[in-house]
Amino acid sequence: MADMRVLVSGSHGLIGNALVRTLRTRGYEVGRLVRRHTKSPAGPADVSWDLGSGTVDTRAMEGADALVHLAGASLARRWSSAHRERVRDSRVDGTSQLASALAHLDRPPAVMVSGSAIGYYGDRGDEEVTEDSEPGTGFLADLVRAWEAATAPAEKVGIRVVHLRSGIVQSAAGGALGKQLPLFKLGLGGQLGPGRQYVSWIALADEVGAILHAITHDSVKGALNATAPNPVTNADYTRVLGAAVGRPTLLRVPSPVLSLAFGPEMARETVLISQRVRPARLEATGYQFRHPDLAGALDAALGRGGDAATT
């Protein structure tokens, strides 16, 4: 499979960057989808894409074996109406553009792995959810449903589409853990809200591994939960992370304070939401997790258990 050509959007993000490095290490040819105004020079295998104008260089996409679509505006800022609109446009419109472009190729890729999120399930308390569970409610659940539906043009022409419903990716280089680490290392980390809410996480190495699994396993189609098999409560997450950095975690941030800091909607749907997600399809199709337990994943992220950015 190492002679495959894989196109990647969002290649400069946390996941995309790790994916591109891993693909190249394994001998894959990688073409990045790059904006015309990007500061990074395009390589010979790269594809020009302008989300604003809706144009994509379809000639450069011809003959690719797979497309991994990870681009989208960050959710990690206060959810003003304008920002919610930017998030929705970048994910829904961007996915629709790429799916439509693939549908019009003479030689389309066999598979499109399209970024998604466990936000699909909404707040579920202690309920264990799998890919067969019903969607939840709220901004993120509505966004993810529209985001996944935007791949329809690719599905209609027979491209195998995988919706990668990612959990909270564990990496010291960025994401939620990257923001929390400085506080925890100072002994200022603590439980968020009630602490009973479930956190469905995944090591960066397994996030990349799940993408490779989706590309190379024809039986993987539709929703795919990219989460570790052992979700934990926020209280347990706090305790394990504190132990990993050797600092106490005696503080607690009350829910009203989080609502003031993030805004009520963002706090409710991010740090206070409870999602106990099981990666049923990854397990059923034979994926072997490199870091199934949180302590090992955090050790890897901190450089003590192997390179968390490779698989």
DOLUM-333859 format. One record per residue (C-alpha): x, y, z. Coordinates in steps of 0.25 Angstrom, whole numbers, padded with zeros to 4 digits, always signed. Last residue first. Layout:
N
XYZ;...
END
This chain:
311
+0008+0019+0058;+0015+0032+0059;+0012+0045+0066;+0011+0039+0080;+0026+0036+0079;+0029+0026+0090;+0025+0025+0104;+0032+0036+0112;+0031+0048+0102;+0020+0055+0109;+0010+0051+0099;+0014+0036+0101;+0013+0037+0116;-0001+0043+0114;-0005+0032+0105;+0000+0021+0115;-0007+0028+0126;-0020+0029+0118;-0021+0014+0114;-0023+0008+0100;-0010+0014+0095;-0005+0006+0083;-0019+0002+0080;-0020-0010+0071;-0031-0008+0060;-0038-0021+0056;-0050-0017+0049;-0059-0019+0061;-0050-0011+0070;-0050+0001+0060;-0065-0001+0058;-0068-0001+0073;-0060+0011+0077;-0068+0013+0090;-0072+0028+0094;-0076+0032+0108;-0079+0047+0105;-0082+0056+0116;-0082+0071+0113;-0076+0081+0123;-0063+0085+0116;-0069+0085+0102;-0084+0087+0099;-0088+0093+0113;-0076+0102+0113;-0078+0107+0099;-0093+0110+0101;-0091+0117+0114;-0080+0126+0110;-0065+0121+0111;-0060+0129+0124;-0074+0132+0130;-0079+0118+0127;-0066+0112+0133;-0068+0120+0146;-0083+0116+0147;-0078+0101+0146;-0069+0102+0157;-0054+0101+0155;-0048+0091+0165;-0034+0091+0171;-0027+0080+0178;-0019+0074+0166;-0005+0072+0172;+0007+0071+0162;+0016+0060+0157;+0013+0063+0142;+0007+0049+0140;+0001+0049+0153;-0007+0062+0151;-0011+0056+0137;-0017+0044+0144;-0024+0051+0154;-0030+0061+0145;-0035+0050+0135;-0041+0043+0147;-0049+0055+0151;-0053+0058+0136;-0058+0044+0136;-0051+0034+0127;-0052+0027+0113;-0046+0014+0111;-0047+0008+0097;-0039+0020+0092;-0047+0029+0082;-0047+0031+0067;-0062+0027+0065;-0064+0023+0051;-0077+0027+0044;-0079+0022+0029;-0070+0011+0023;-0059+0002+0028;-0059-0011+0021;-0050-0006+0010;-0039-0006+0021;-0026+0002+0016;-0031+0017+0017;-0039+0015+0030;-0028+0008+0037;-0019+0019+0033;-0028+0029+0039;-0030+0021+0051;-0014+0020+0053;-0013+0035+0052;-0023+0036+0063;-0016+0025+0070;-0003+0032+0070;-0010+0045+0075;-0015+0037+0087;-0030+0037+0088;-0040+0043+0097;-0055+0042+0101;-0057+0050+0114;-0069+0046+0123;-0075+0056+0132;-0075+0053+0146;-0065+0064+0149;-0076+0073+0155;-0070+0086+0148;-0055+0084+0143;-0046+0077+0152;-0032+0083+0155;-0019+0088+0149;-0011+0099+0156;+0000+0091+0161;+0010+0098+0152;+0011+0086+0142;-0004+0085+0142;-0005+0100+0137;+0005+0098+0126;-0001+0085+0122;-0015+0089+0120;-0014+0097+0107;-0006+0086+0100;-0015+0076+0106;-0027+0082+0099;-0021+0083+0085;-0006+0085+0083;+0008+0080+0084;+0006+0072+0097;-0003+0063+0089;-0016+0055+0093;-0027+0056+0083;-0041+0059+0089;-0050+0050+0082;-0051+0049+0067;-0063+0044+0059;-0056+0041+0046;-0067+0040+0035;-0063+0030+0025;-0067+0031+0011;-0065+0020+0000;-0066+0027-0013;-0078+0021-0021;-0082+0033-0029;-0093+0036-0019;-0084+0035-0007;-0075+0047-0013;-0087+0056-0015;-0092+0052-0001;-0080+0057+0007;-0088+0069+0012;-0097+0060+0020;-0085+0058+0030;-0084+0073+0032;-0099+0075+0033;-0100+0065+0044;-0087+0070+0051;-0092+0084+0052;-0106+0080+0058;-0099+0072+0068;-0089+0083+0071;-0100+0094+0073;-0108+0085+0082;-0116+0072+0081;-0111+0058+0081;-0110+0048+0069;-0115+0034+0070;-0106+0022+0074;-0101+0013+0063;-0087+0018+0063;-0086+0015+0078;-0091+0021+0091;-0089+0018+0106;-0099+0025+0114;-0093+0032+0127;-0098+0046+0123;-0101+0047+0108;-0098+0061+0104;-0098+0062+0089;-0095+0050+0081;-0090+0057+0068;-0080+0065+0077;-0072+0052+0075;-0066+0059+0063;-0064+0059+0048;-0053+0059+0038;-0055+0053+0025;-0048+0040+0020;-0050+0039+0005;-0048+0026-0001;-0046+0020-0015;-0040+0033-0021;-0046+0038-0033;-0041+0036-0047;-0050+0044-0057;-0052+0054-0046;-0066+0060-0045;-0070+0053-0031;-0057+0057-0025;-0059+0072-0028;-0073+0070-0022;-0068+0064-0009;-0057+0075-0008;-0067+0086-0009;-0077+0080+0000;-0066+0077+0011;-0062+0092+0010;-0076+0097+0011;-0080+0088+0023;-0067+0090+0031;-0062+0104+0027;-0076+0110+0026;-0080+0104+0040;-0068+0109+0047;-0069+0122+0041;-0084+0123+0045;-0081+0119+0059;-0070+0130+0059;-0080+0141+0054;-0090+0137+0065;-0080+0138+0076;-0074+0124+0081;-0062+0128+0089;-0050+0121+0083;-0045+0107+0082;-0055+0103+0071;-0044+0104+0060;-0048+0106+0046;-0047+0094+0037;-0038+0085+0029;-0037+0070+0032;-0041+0064+0019;-0033+0051+0016;-0034+0048+0001;-0030+0034-0004;-0024+0027-0017;-0021+0040-0025;-0022+0038-0040;-0027+0052-0043;-0026+0062-0031;-0016+0071-0039;-0026+0072-0050;-0037+0076-0040;-0030+0089-0036;-0040+0094-0026;-0049+0106-0027;-0060+0110-0017;-0056+0125-0017;-0054+0125-0002;-0050+0111+0000;-0038+0113-0010;-0031+0100-0013;-0018+0097-0020;-0013+0083-0020;+0001+0078-0015;+0009+0067-0022;+0019+0076-0028;+0021+0083-0014;+0014+0096-0011;+0022+0107-0004;+0017+0110+0011;+0013+0124+0013;-0001+0120+0008;-0008+0130-0002;-0012+0120-0012;-0018+0111-0001;-0012+0097+0000;-0018+0083-0001;-0006+0074+0002;-0001+0063-0007;+0006+0051+0000;+0013+0040-0007;+0013+0028+0003;+0026+0022+0007;+0023+0019+0022;+0031+0031+0027;+0023+0040+0017;+0010+0035+0022;+0014+0037+0037;+0019+0051+0034;+0006+0055+0027;-0002+0049+0038;+0005+0056+0049;+0003+0069+0042;-0011+0067+0039;-0014+0063+0053;-0009+0076+0059;-0012+0085+0048;-0003+0088+0036;-0008+0077+0027;-0023+0082+0028;-0026+0076+0015;-0018+0063+0011;-0017+0056-0002;-0012+0041-0002;-0004+0035-0013;-0002+0020-0011;+0011+0013-0013;+0012+0009+0001;+0000+0000+0000;
END
